[in-house]
Amino acid sequence: MVSDLGFQFFHPIEVRYRDVDAQRHVNSATYFTYMEQARAKYLQALGLWSGEDFEAIGIILAEQSCTYRKAFRYGQVVEVGVRVSRLGHKSFEVSYSLREQASGEEYARGRTVLVAYDYRRGQSVPIPEAWRQILARHEGLVPGDPANRKEADDDED
């Protein structure tokens, strides 16, 4: 199923008691945990990571943001949509839609920038070609198409 925002992958997460703060809604920092969990499941679903060896994943988080629209509450099921929205040379952008599963209403949107990273050498590397092909195929992106990249892609070095 493809959503109206182009999401093909969704991961459900039930709001746990520990996720709720004194204001009786999901704490803002927890949204990043939801995005992280859904991102891990997305990578596993595409066969890019086994979920076991954290050094083997070969990516590192460079940037993250979240726009909050409505508060989740205890017991609701959050449906997190995940998609790669940009492929650069060494980095890629992941977009998220956090929705209430029962109604489909979007409560938040998120964005992360992930950088291909060699943990042994401690430096960024080009996105592996196998990853690039899998991500592009899944998301309907055309590898090498400038429309998939920022004009001034600062990860070219």
ABEGO torsion letter per residue (X at the ends): XBBAAGBABBBBBBBBAAABBAAGBBBAAAAAAAAAAAAAAAAAAAGABAGABAAAAGBBBABBBBBBABBBBBGBBBBBBBBBABBBAABBBBBBBBBBAAAGBBABBBBBBBBBBBAAAGBBBBBBAAAAAAAAAAAGBBBGBAAABBABBAAAX
